[in-house]
């Protein structure tokens, strides 16, 4: 049966009597009497009468033990009952009463550690249990520390319930006469003698052989004798102190404690207390010593752990961090695996050509350390689909690569990562970012054109998905319907964890689009820039620009010359359209300003003129100049409003709309008269006012009536029904969306399945771009918010639409990089994992790396390990 230690305490005040007491005051009076020629002076002391109330306070406490629930049959170990008189100047006894209180401490665990037959200690650490990690981190020591904490808490309750209440009662003693009062009161009435020896010490000795019987003999007359229970697994018994040494330490503790109690008894002055007796003082000293033993035990165990940590630091020479482990893991993987993980730093280039750019995934910690991944080329000859809108599906026939990223996290120390894209001068490429929808389709979330020494920094958000074991534990109490819902959503989470990066090289695709030989545009930088501008800003059909000669065997110069002529013809048309629009706007502005000039000499305009001026935004803030040819210019703080001329929309699918700028200009006439509007300054000469172009994001109007939609794929128009479309799965090669599910199943079979998490990668909505305005300027950093990112995506899609002829021309000069990420999570920091959990993170990460590498390369893990 369980045993419980119980402490009971209570006080009972009883009113005894009421006493009138005369108390001298500070004032006095003198009286002088003259009798028979003599003078007699009498001094009278002023007195006040105070009523005292006397209470008899009975204090009773006991320390007992009982078995099971038999509280009434408990055995009293020690008790005390005393009575004292408390004098108050107010008839109130509630603060003199301690209602019966009980404080209990279970002793079951403590008694289990003692063999009652021979009174020997049988506490040991079971090293065969899986939860046993270190001498400090194991179930047995944890239970001992829990009991130690309960003991300290129990002592604290007694200190508050008994000694705190006694100090309060002592403070209530307030007799009227000064001679009856006590000098001072304190809330800690226990003895403060710290000379008691504490036998709990982190002592061990190095003995080659067990001690002999003569060494364990204890001198006669000892108060306590310690016997150690023998165990079968006594291989480490030699490092422990012998029974003789333990007996000596324990007896010294008992002797010093007894000496301390005697000292407290001699030092006790009954005149300083009213209720408190020697018994309470001695009980307080014992309880205080018990608390010291409890605290010392926990500190001793922690000292052993800190000693191991200091030894590890001394052996290595420094305190290791997560970065140090990352360095070793890369060193270890390079010697363990074939092929070894490589830096995710991808050069964008054609064979035997200078790179046009670079993309990489780096840490954001000042070091810009590039992450390493397992990589291999997959699905050779297959095609990737990217939907620009519901009517345009672009096919990319370039190379495809699968990357496995093994990330690790210690405690809450999460590293931040970012995707970095850099372009060379006079080079450009399109970067499309998204997730794999199925085995052959990339769902584009973002896209951007990187060109001319741009440096694009995109923060990445890593989100850890619960492991399969955690998922099953979480849904096992749900209903079948709720479980099926959770399983379906988790399947989507795993499939969407494939992070995709698609890179499209612009220049070689332009050559294919225009019918030019390979490398034809390598040195045609201005022509390349003009082509990109026509495609992005004006959505010029590529048929108007491509080579239209009759001979395919024509010289390269002739083909380039033909394309240049086509480009010039289109540019001339654009310029002509601009010029015509400028003339129309000039005539319109001249007419509007002429109407506003219907004013008298004092510039008082009619109501219609004021209305026209307000409509034109010219009522205040500027001046205009009237020349011989009419009013042709405007100058001021507000520019003339411009009208947006919408270009003709393309008829295929979701054609983007573009806003063309309208300009106001002057013909340079010198015969001009200046006028002012409002109270602003007058222009002194003819000025030129050029309206800024209004750049708006190109929007796609994608309204497909009915349930069917048409796609232009490879030059053929195909019709597909949304309702009949199922998940796309490649019949040959690697289906990227199935890899996370296979990894999840493999992780579940491992013993440390709770540590390895599938991880999704997403982009943040705040990007940064470093860009040079021109060749001579310095790069400037500019942030891209969500609206600007959306505009950049529209520009990139416009260019992709042009490069692919709206999906009819496959893009061969592209690369797809799909990243599957997993995170090995450790609960503590690196040193805590090694010292407290007794875990070698290198071995854990090695197993996780082999599992991920096997999934990426598609071979058993044994084949990836280098032979000795």
C-alpha positions in Angstrom: 0.0 0.0 0.0 1.2 3.6 -0.6 2.5 5.5 2.4 1.9 9.2 2.9 3.6 11.6 5.2 1.1 14.1 6.7 1.6 17.4 8.6 -1.4 18.9 10.5 -1.4 22.3 12.2 -4.1 24.5 13.8 -4.5 27.2 16.4 -7.6 27.9 18.6 -7.9 31.3 20.3 -10.1 31.7 23.4 -11.1 35.0 25.0 -9.9 35.2 28.6 -10.5 38.6 30.1 -10.6 42.3 29.6 -8.2 44.5 31.6 -8.0 48.2 32.2 -4.4 49.4 32.1 -3.1 52.9 32.9 -0.4 53.9 30.4 1.9 56.8 31.2 1.9 59.6 28.7 4.7 61.9 27.6 3.2 65.0 29.3 3.6 65.9 33.0 2.2 68.6 35.3 3.8 70.5 38.3 2.1 71.7 41.5 3.8 74.0 44.0 2.5 74.4 47.6 3.8 76.8 50.3 3.5 75.8 53.8 5.2 77.3 56.9 7.6 79.2 54.9 8.6 76.3 52.7 7.8 75.5 49.1 6.9 72.0 48.0 6.7 71.1 44.3 4.9 68.0 43.1 5.1 66.5 39.6 2.1 64.7 38.2 2.6 62.3 35.2 -0.3 62.3 32.7 -1.8 58.9 32.3 -4.3 57.3 29.8 -6.4 54.3 30.3 -6.2 51.5 27.7 -8.4 48.4 27.5 -6.5 45.2 26.9 -8.1 42.0 25.6 -6.4 38.7 26.6 -6.7 35.6 24.5 -5.4 32.1 25.2 -4.0 30.8 21.9 -3.6 27.0 21.7 -1.1 25.8 19.0 -1.2 22.1 17.9 0.7 20.4 15.1 1.7 16.8 14.3 3.8 14.9 11.8 2.3 11.5 11.1 2.3 8.7 8.5 -0.5 6.5 7.2 -1.0 3.7 4.7 -3.4 3.7 1.9 -6.5 5.8 2.7 -6.5 5.1 6.5 -6.0 8.6 7.6 -7.8 8.1 10.9 -5.4 5.2 11.7 -2.2 7.3 11.1 0.8 6.9 13.2 2.1 10.1 14.8 5.9 10.5 14.5 6.3 13.8 16.3 3.9 16.4 17.7 3.6 19.4 19.9 0.9 21.2 21.8 1.4 24.6 23.5 -0.6 27.4 24.9 0.2 31.1 25.2 -1.5 34.4 26.0 -1.8 37.1 23.3 -2.7 40.6 24.4 -4.5 42.9 22.0 -6.0 46.3 22.2 -8.9 45.3 20.0 -11.5 42.6 20.6 -10.9 40.6 17.4 -9.6 37.0 17.2 -9.9 36.0 13.6 -6.3 36.7 12.8 -5.2 34.6 15.8 -6.9 31.5 14.3 -5.3 28.9 12.0 -8.0 26.7 10.6 -7.0 23.1 10.6 -4.6 22.5 7.6 -3.0 19.3 6.3 -0.1 18.9 4.0 0.7 15.5 2.5 3.8 14.0 0.8 3.6 10.6 -0.9 6.5 8.4 0.1 5.8 5.4 -2.1 8.6 6.1 -4.6 11.1 6.7 -1.8 10.3 3.5 0.0 10.6 1.5 -3.2 14.3 2.4 -3.3 15.0 0.7 0.0 15.1 -3.1 0.5 13.3 -3.4 3.8 14.7 -6.8 4.5 18.3 -5.7 5.0 17.6 -1.9 4.9 19.9 -1.5 1.8 19.5 1.0 -1.0 18.3 -0.5 -4.3 18.1 2.6 -6.4 19.6 2.1 -9.9 19.4 3.4 -13.4 18.0 0.9 -15.8 20.3 1.2 -18.8 18.3 -1.4 -20.8 15.4 1.0 -21.3 15.2 2.9 -24.5 14.4 6.1 -22.6 17.7 5.9 -20.8 20.0 8.4 -22.5 22.6 9.7 -19.9 23.2 9.4 -16.2 21.0 12.5 -15.9 18.4 12.0 -18.6 16.6 8.7 -17.7 13.3 7.7 -16.1 14.9 6.7 -12.8 16.7 10.0 -12.1 13.7 11.9 -13.5 11.5 10.2 -10.9 14.0 11.0 -8.2 14.0 14.7 -9.2 10.2 14.7 -9.3 10.1 13.4 -5.7 12.8 16.0 -4.8 10.6 18.7 -6.2 7.5 17.4 -4.3 9.5 17.4 -1.1 10.6 21.0 -1.6 7.0 22.0 -2.4 5.8 20.2 0.7 8.3 21.9 2.9 7.4 25.3 1.4 3.7 24.7 2.2 4.6 23.9 5.9 6.8 27.0 6.0 3.9 29.2 4.8 1.2 27.4 6.8 3.0 27.1 10.1 5.8 29.6 10.3 4.1 32.3 8.3 1.0 32.0 10.4 3.0 32.0 13.6 4.8 35.2 12.6 1.4 36.8 11.9 0.1 35.7 15.4 3.3 36.9 17.1 2.8 40.3 15.4 -0.7 40.5 16.9 0.7 40.6 20.5 0.3 44.3 21.4 0.2 44.9 25.1 -0.3 48.5 26.3 2.8 48.6 28.5 6.2 48.8 26.8 7.8 46.4 29.2 5.4 43.6 28.1 6.2 43.9 24.4 8.7 41.8 22.3 11.6 43.3 20.6 10.9 42.2 17.0 9.2 39.6 14.9 10.3 37.8 11.8 8.4 35.7 9.2 11.2 33.1 9.2 11.1 31.5 12.7 13.3 28.5 11.7 16.9 28.3 12.8 19.3 29.8 10.4 22.3 27.6 11.2 24.1 26.7 7.9 26.8 24.6 9.5 25.1 21.2 8.8 27.1 19.0 6.5 25.5 18.1 3.2 26.4 14.5 2.2 25.1 14.7 -1.4 28.2 15.3 -3.4 29.1 14.5 -7.1 32.0 12.2 -5.9 33.4 9.3 -7.9 36.7 7.4 -7.6 38.8 5.5 -10.1 39.4 2.0 -8.7 40.8 -0.8 -10.7 39.3 -3.5 -8.5 36.4 -3.5 -6.0 37.2 -2.6 -2.4 37.9 -5.4 0.0 35.8 -6.3 3.1 38.3 -4.5 5.4 37.6 -1.2 3.7 33.8 -1.5 4.2 34.1 -1.9 8.0 32.6 0.9 10.0 33.9 1.9 13.4 31.7 0.9 16.3 29.2 3.5 17.6 28.1 4.9 14.3 24.5 6.1 14.1 23.8 5.0 10.5 25.2 2.2 8.4 24.8 2.3 4.6 24.5 -1.0 2.7 24.4 -1.1 -1.1 22.2 -3.7 -2.9 24.3 -5.8 -5.3 23.2 -5.9 -8.9 24.1 -8.2 -11.7 25.2 -5.4 -14.0 27.9 -4.2 -11.6 30.5 -3.4 -14.2 30.5 0.3 -13.3 30.5 -0.4 -9.6 34.1 0.5 -9.2 33.6 4.3 -9.8 31.1 4.6 -6.9 32.1 5.3 -3.4 32.3 2.3 -1.1 29.7 1.5 1.6 32.3 2.6 4.2 32.7 6.0 2.6 29.0 6.5 2.2 28.4 5.5 5.9 31.0 8.1 7.0 29.4 10.8 5.0 25.9 10.0 6.2 27.1 9.8 9.9 28.8 13.2 9.5 25.6 14.6 8.2 23.6 13.2 11.2 26.2 14.4 13.7 26.3 17.9 12.3 22.5 18.1 12.1 22.2 17.0 15.8 24.8 19.5 16.8 22.9 22.2 14.9 19.6 21.3 16.7 21.4 21.6 20.0 22.8 25.0 19.0 19.3 26.2 18.0 17.9 25.0 21.3 20.6 26.9 23.3 20.2 30.0 21.3 16.4 30.1 21.7 15.2 33.0 23.9 11.7 32.4 25.1 11.4 36.1 26.0 11.5 37.0 22.3 8.5 34.9 21.4 5.0 34.5 22.6 3.6 31.4 20.8 6.7 29.8 19.3 8.5 27.2 21.3 11.7 25.2 21.0 9.8 22.4 19.2 8.9 24.7 16.3 12.5 26.0 16.1 13.9 22.5 15.8 11.3 21.4 13.3 12.1 24.4 11.2 15.8 23.5 11.2 15.1 19.9 10.1 12.8 21.0 7.3 15.3 23.5 6.1 18.0 20.9 6.0 15.6 18.6 4.0 15.1 21.4 1.5 18.9 21.9 1.2 19.3 18.1 0.5 16.6 18.3 -2.2 18.1 21.2 -4.0 21.6 19.7 -3.7 20.5 16.5 -5.3 19.2 18.2 -8.4 22.2 20.4 -8.7 24.5 17.4 -8.3 22.8 15.6 -11.2 23.0 18.7 -13.3 26.6 19.1 -12.4 27.3 15.6 -13.8 25.7 16.6 -17.1 27.5 19.9 -17.3 30.8 18.1 -16.6 30.2 15.9 -19.7 29.5 19.0 -21.7 32.8 20.6 -20.6 34.6 17.4 -21.4 33.2 17.4 -24.9 34.0 21.0 -25.5 37.6 20.4 -24.2 38.0 17.4 -26.5 36.8 19.4 -29.6 38.2 22.8 -28.7 35.0 24.8 -29.1 31.3 24.8 -28.4 29.7 23.5 -31.6 26.8 25.1 -33.3 24.4 24.2 -36.1 26.7 25.7 -38.7 29.6 23.6 -37.5 27.5 20.4 -37.9 26.5 21.6 -41.4 30.1 21.8 -42.4 30.8 18.3 -41.1 27.8 16.8 -42.8 28.9 18.1 -46.2 32.4 16.8 -45.5 31.0 13.4 -44.4 28.5 13.1 -47.4 31.3 13.8 -49.9 33.2 10.7 -48.5 30.1 8.5 -48.0 27.9 8.9 -51.1 28.4 8.5 -54.8 27.2 10.8 -56.2 27.6 13.3 -53.4 25.3 16.2 -52.8 26.2 19.3 -54.8 25.6 23.0 -54.2 22.2 24.2 -55.6 23.9 26.8 -57.8 22.7 26.4 -61.4 24.4 28.1 -64.3 22.1 29.1 -67.1 23.9 28.5 -70.3 24.0 26.8 -73.7 26.6 24.2 -74.4 30.0 25.8 -75.2 28.6 29.2 -74.4 29.2 31.8 -71.7 26.6 31.6 -69.0 23.7 34.1 -69.2 22.8 33.9 -65.5 22.7 32.0 -62.3 20.1 30.7 -59.9 20.7 29.4 -56.4 19.1 28.8 -53.0 21.1 30.5 -50.2 20.9 31.1 -46.5 20.2 34.5 -45.2 22.8 34.8 -42.5 25.5 37.0 -43.9 27.4 34.1 -45.2 25.1 33.5 -48.2 25.9 29.8 -48.0 24.4 27.7 -50.8 22.3 24.7 -49.9 23.4 21.3 -51.1 21.1 18.8 -52.8 21.0 15.3 -54.4 20.4 15.8 -58.1 19.8 13.8 -61.2 18.4 14.3 -64.6 15.0 12.7 -65.2 12.4 12.3 -67.9 14.7 12.7 -70.8 12.7 13.7 -73.9 9.5 14.4 -72.1 7.6 17.7 -72.2 6.6 20.1 -69.5 3.3 22.0 -69.7 2.8 25.5 -68.3 -0.7 27.1 -68.6 -0.5 30.8 -69.2 -4.2 31.1 -69.2 -7.2 28.9 -70.0 -6.5 29.1 -73.7 -2.8 29.0 -73.9 -0.7 26.0 -72.9 3.1 26.4 -73.4 5.1 23.2 -73.9 8.8 23.1 -72.8 10.9 20.2 -74.1 14.1 21.1 -72.2 15.9 19.1 -69.6 14.3 18.2 -66.3 16.2 17.7 -63.0 15.1 16.3 -59.6 16.8 17.7 -56.5 16.5 16.4 -52.9 17.2 18.9 -50.1 17.9 17.5 -46.7 17.4 20.4 -44.2 17.9 20.1 -40.5 16.7 22.2 -37.5 17.8 22.1 -33.9 15.2 23.4 -31.4 13.6 26.6 -32.6 16.7 27.8 -34.5 15.3 28.0 -38.0 17.4 29.3 -40.8 16.0 31.6 -43.4 16.6 30.8 -47.1 16.1 32.7 -50.3 16.1 32.1 -54.0 18.7 34.2 -55.8 18.6 34.8 -59.6 21.4 36.8 -61.3 21.7 37.8 -65.0 24.8 38.8 -66.9 25.1 42.1 -68.8 23.2 42.0 -72.2 21.6 38.6 -71.2 18.1 37.7 -70.2 16.0 34.7 -69.1 12.6 34.0 -67.8 12.2 32.5 -64.4 8.9 30.7 -63.6 8.3 29.6 -60.0 5.5 27.2 -58.9 4.6 23.7 -57.7 4.1 20.6 -59.7 0.4 20.0 -60.3 1.0 16.5 -61.8 3.8 14.6 -63.4 4.0 16.9 -66.5 2.4 20.2 -65.4 4.0 23.1 -63.5 1.4 25.4 -61.8 3.0 28.8 -62.2 2.7 31.0 -59.1 5.2 33.7 -60.1 7.2 34.6 -63.1 9.7 37.4 -63.9 12.2 38.4 -66.6 15.7 38.7 -65.2 18.1 40.7 -67.5 21.1 43.0 -67.7 22.9 42.4 -64.4 19.7 42.1 -62.4 20.0 40.4 -59.0 16.7 39.1 -57.7 16.3 38.0 -54.1 13.2 36.0 -53.3 12.6 34.9 -49.6 11.5 31.3 -49.3 9.0 30.1 -46.7 9.6 26.5 -45.4 6.7 24.8 -43.8 7.1 21.4 -42.1 4.2 18.9 -42.6 3.4 16.6 -39.7 4.9 13.1 -40.1 2.8 10.1 -41.0 2.9 8.9 -37.4 1.9 12.3 -36.0 -0.9 12.5 -38.6 -2.3 9.0 -37.7 -2.1 9.8 -33.9 -4.0 13.1 -34.5 -6.9 11.6 -36.6 -7.4 8.3 -34.8 -10.2 9.8 -32.6 -12.0 11.4 -35.5 -15.0 10.1 -37.3 -14.5 8.1 -40.5 -15.8 11.1 -42.6 -13.4 13.5 -40.8 -10.5 11.0 -41.3 -11.2 10.7 -45.0 -11.3 14.5 -45.3 -8.0 14.9 -43.4 -6.4 12.1 -45.5 -7.5 13.8 -48.8 -6.1 17.1 -47.7 -2.8 15.6 -46.6 -2.5 13.9 -50.0 -2.8 17.3 -51.6 -0.2 18.7 -49.2 2.3 16.1 -50.0 1.8 16.4 -53.8 2.1 20.2 -53.7 5.4 20.0 -51.7 7.3 19.6 -55.0 8.8 23.1 -55.6 9.4 23.8 -59.3 11.8 26.3 -61.0 11.6 26.7 -64.7 14.2 28.7 -66.6 13.6 29.8 -70.2 16.6 31.2 -72.2 15.2 34.0 -74.3 17.9 34.5 -77.0 18.1 30.9 -78.4 14.3 30.7 -78.3 14.1 34.0 -80.3 16.3 32.4 -82.9 13.9 29.5 -83.2 10.9 31.7 -83.3 12.3 34.0 -86.0 13.7 31.2 -88.2 17.3 32.1 -87.6 20.2 29.7 -87.3 21.6 28.9 -83.8 23.8 31.7 -82.3 22.6 34.2 -84.9 21.6 36.7 -82.2 24.7 36.3 -80.1 26.2 39.6 -81.2 23.0 41.4 -82.1 22.3 43.0 -78.7 20.3 46.0 -80.0 18.2 43.8 -82.2 17.5 41.4 -79.3 16.4 44.3 -77.0 14.2 45.7 -79.8 12.5 42.4 -80.3 11.9 42.0 -76.5 10.4 45.5 -76.3 8.1 44.8 -79.3 6.9 41.5 -77.7 6.4 42.8 -74.2 5.2 46.3 -74.7 3.3 46.1 -77.9 2.5 42.4 -78.3 3.6 42.4 -81.9 2.9 39.1 -83.6 6.1 37.2 -84.2 5.0 36.5 -87.8 5.6 40.1 -88.6 9.2 39.9 -87.4 10.4 36.4 -88.4 12.5 35.6 -91.4 10.3 35.5 -94.5 12.9 34.8 -97.2 12.3 32.2 -99.9 15.6 30.4 -99.4 16.4 28.5 -96.3 20.0 28.3 -97.4 20.5 32.0 -97.5 23.5 33.5 -95.8 23.3 34.4 -92.1 23.8 38.1 -92.8 20.9 38.0 -95.2 18.6 36.3 -92.7 19.6 38.8 -90.0 19.2 41.6 -92.4 15.7 40.4 -93.3 14.7 40.3 -89.6 16.2 43.7 -89.0 14.2 45.1 -91.9 11.0 43.5 -90.5 11.7 44.9 -87.1 12.4 48.4 -88.6 9.1 48.2 -90.5 7.1 47.4 -87.4 9.0 50.1 -85.5 8.2 52.6 -88.2 4.5 51.7 -88.0 4.6 52.1 -84.2 6.3 55.5 -84.5 3.8 56.5 -87.2 0.9 55.6 -84.9 2.5 57.6 -82.1 3.0 60.6 -84.3 -0.6 60.4 -85.5 -1.9 60.1 -81.9 0.3 63.1 -81.0 -1.2 65.2 -83.8 -4.7 64.2 -82.7 -4.0 65.1 -79.1 -2.4 68.4 -80.2 -5.5 69.4 -82.2 -7.7 68.3 -79.3 -5.7 70.2 -76.7 -5.5 73.3 -79.0 -9.3 73.3 -79.2 -9.8 72.8 -75.5 -7.4 75.5 -74.6 -8.9 77.9 -77.1 -12.3 77.4 -75.5 -10.8 78.2 -72.1 -9.4 81.5 -73.5 -12.9 83.0 -73.7 -12.0 85.4 -71.0 -11.6 89.2 -70.7 -8.4 91.0 -70.2 -8.5 90.4 -66.4 -8.5 86.7 -67.0 -12.0 86.3 -65.7 -13.3 83.2 -67.4 -16.8 82.2 -68.1 -18.4 79.3 -66.2 -17.9 77.0 -69.2 -14.2 77.9 -69.4 -13.7 77.3 -65.7 -15.4 73.9 -66.1 -13.2 73.0 -69.0 -10.1 74.0 -67.0 -11.1 71.9 -64.1 -11.8 69.0 -66.4 -8.3 69.4 -67.9 -6.7 69.7 -64.5 -5.4 73.2 -65.3 -7.5 75.4 -63.1 -4.5 76.0 -60.8 -0.9 75.0 -60.8 0.5 75.9 -64.2 0.9 78.3 -67.2 0.4 77.9 -70.9 2.0 79.6 -73.9 0.0 80.8 -76.9 2.1 80.9 -80.1 1.4 82.0 -83.6 0.3 78.5 -84.4 -2.1 78.3 -81.5 -1.8 77.3 -77.9 0.7 74.6 -78.0 2.4 74.1 -74.6 1.7 73.9 -70.9 4.0 74.2 -67.9 3.2 73.8 -64.3 3.0 71.5 -61.2 0.3 69.4 -62.8 0.7 67.9 -66.2 -2.1 67.8 -68.7 -4.2 64.6 -68.4 -3.6 62.1 -71.0 -6.1 59.7 -72.6 -5.4 56.0 -72.7 -5.6 54.5 -76.1 -6.2 50.8 -75.9 -4.5 48.8 -78.5 -6.5 46.3 -80.4 -6.9 43.1 -78.4 -5.7 39.9 -79.9 -8.4 37.5 -80.9 -6.9 34.4 -79.5 -7.9 33.5 -76.0 -7.0 35.9 -73.3 -5.2 38.7 -75.1 -3.5 41.2 -72.9 -4.5 44.8 -73.1 -1.9 47.6 -73.2 -2.3 51.3 -72.5 -0.4 53.5 -75.0 1.0 56.9 -73.8 -0.3 60.2 -75.3 2.0 63.2 -75.4 1.6 67.0 -75.7 4.3 68.9 -77.5 5.3 72.2 -78.9 6.4 73.0 -82.5 9.1 75.3 -81.3 7.6 78.5 -82.4 9.3 81.6 -81.1 6.4 84.1 -81.5 4.6 83.3 -78.3 2.6 85.1 -75.7 2.6 83.8 -72.2 -0.3 83.7 -69.8 -0.8 82.5 -66.3 -3.7 80.7 -64.6 -4.7 81.4 -61.1 -1.9 83.1 -59.0 1.0 81.1 -60.4 4.0 82.4 -62.3 3.9 83.1 -66.0 6.0 81.1 -68.5 8.7 83.1 -70.2 9.0 81.1 -73.4 7.6 78.2 -75.3 8.0 75.0 -73.4 7.7 71.4 -74.2 5.5 69.2 -72.0 5.9 65.5 -72.5 3.3 63.4 -70.7 4.7 60.3 -69.0 3.5 57.0 -70.3 0.9 55.3 -68.2 2.1 51.8 -67.4 -0.5 49.5 -66.2 -0.4 45.8 -65.7 -1.7 43.8 -68.6 -4.8 42.0 -67.6 -6.0 38.8 -69.1 -9.8 38.5 -69.6 -10.3 34.8 -69.6 -14.0 34.1 -70.0 -14.6 30.8 -71.6 -18.3 30.2 -72.0 -19.6 26.7 -71.5 -17.9 23.8 -69.8 -15.3 23.2 -72.5 -12.1 25.2 -73.3 -9.8 25.2 -76.3 -6.0 24.9 -76.0 -3.4 25.4 -78.7 -0.9 22.7 -78.1 1.8 22.0 -80.6 -0.1 23.7 -83.3 -3.2 21.6 -82.8 -6.4 22.9 -81.2 -7.6 20.4 -78.6 -10.8 20.5 -76.7 -10.9 19.3 -73.1 -13.8 19.2 -70.6 -13.0 20.4 -67.1 -15.4 18.0 -65.5 -13.8 15.0 -67.3 -10.2 16.0 -66.6 -8.4 13.8 -64.1 -5.0 13.8 -62.5 -2.2 13.7 -65.1 0.3 11.0 -64.6 3.3 10.4 -66.9 3.3 7.0 -68.4 7.1 7.0 -68.6 9.7 8.5 -66.4 9.4 10.0 -62.9 6.1 11.4 -61.6 7.3 14.2 -59.3 4.0 14.3 -57.3 4.4 10.6 -56.2 7.9 11.1 -54.6 6.7 12.8 -51.4 4.1 10.0 -50.8 6.8 7.4 -51.2 9.1 9.2 -48.9 6.4 9.5 -46.4 5.8 5.8 -46.4 9.6 5.1 -46.1 9.9 7.5 -43.2 7.0 5.9 -41.4 8.8 2.5 -41.4 11.9 4.1 -39.7 12.3 4.2 -35.9 12.9 7.9 -35.8 9.8 8.7 -38.0 8.8 11.5 -35.6 11.9 13.5 -36.5 11.8 13.6 -40.3 9.2 16.0 -41.8 8.2 16.6 -45.4 8.6 20.3 -46.1 6.8 22.6 -48.5 8.6 25.6 -50.1 6.8 28.8 -51.1 7.8 32.2 -52.0 7.2 35.3 -49.9 5.3 38.3 -51.2 8.2 40.8 -50.7 11.0 40.5 -53.2 14.1 42.6 -53.7 15.8 43.5 -57.0 19.1 45.1 -57.5 19.1 46.8 -60.9 21.3 49.2 -62.9 19.5 52.0 -64.7 22.3 52.1 -67.3 25.8 50.9 -67.8 27.4 53.8 -65.9 25.1 53.9 -62.9 25.5 51.9 -59.7 23.0 49.2 -58.9 20.0 50.3 -56.7 18.0 48.1 -54.5 14.3 48.2 -55.0 11.6 46.2 -53.2 8.8 44.5 -55.2 5.5 44.3 -53.4 2.6 42.0 -54.4 1.2 44.4 -57.0 4.6 44.8 -58.7 5.2 41.1 -58.6 1.9 40.6 -60.4 2.9 43.1 -63.1 6.2 41.3 -63.6 4.4 38.1 -64.0 2.2 39.6 -66.7 5.2 40.8 -68.6 6.9 37.4 -68.4 3.8 35.7 -69.6 3.5 38.1 -72.5 7.0 37.2 -73.5 6.4 33.5 -73.1 3.2 33.8 -75.2 5.3 35.5 -77.9 8.2 33.0 -77.8 5.8 30.1 -78.1 3.5 31.6 -80.7 0.7 31.3 -78.1 1.5 27.7 -77.4 2.0 26.5 -81.0 5.9 26.4 -80.8 7.5 24.2 -78.2 10.3 25.9 -76.1 13.4 23.7 -76.4 15.8 26.0 -74.6 14.5 25.5 -71.1 15.3 23.7 -67.8 13.0 22.4 -65.1 14.4 22.0 -61.6 12.0 20.3 -59.1 13.1 20.4 -55.4 11.7 17.9 -52.8 12.7 19.1 -49.3 12.7 17.2 -46.0 13.6 18.6 -42.6 15.2 16.5 -39.8 14.0 18.1 -36.6 15.8 17.8 -33.2 14.1 19.0 -30.1 17.1 20.7 -28.5 20.1 22.6 -29.8 23.2 20.8 -31.0 25.0 20.5 -27.7 21.7 19.6 -25.9 21.0 16.9 -28.5 24.5 15.3 -27.9 24.7 15.8 -24.1 21.2 15.6 -22.8 19.6 13.3 -25.4 22.8 11.3 -25.9 22.0 11.3 -29.7 24.6 11.4 -32.4 23.0 13.8 -35.0 25.6 12.7 -37.6 24.3 9.2 -37.6 20.6 10.4 -37.7 21.3 12.7 -40.6 23.3 10.0 -42.4 20.2 7.7 -42.3 17.9 10.5 -43.4 20.3 11.5 -46.2 20.5 7.9 -47.5 16.7 7.7 -47.5 16.3 10.9 -49.5 19.1 10.1 -51.9 17.6 6.7 -52.6 14.3 8.3 -53.6 16.0 10.9 -55.8 18.3 8.6 -57.6 15.9 5.7 -57.7 18.3 3.1 -56.5 18.7 1.3 -53.1 20.7 3.1 -50.5 23.4 0.4 -50.5 24.3 1.3 -54.0 24.9 4.9 -53.1 27.5 4.2 -50.4 31.1 4.3 -51.4 33.0 1.1 -50.8 35.9 1.2 -48.4 
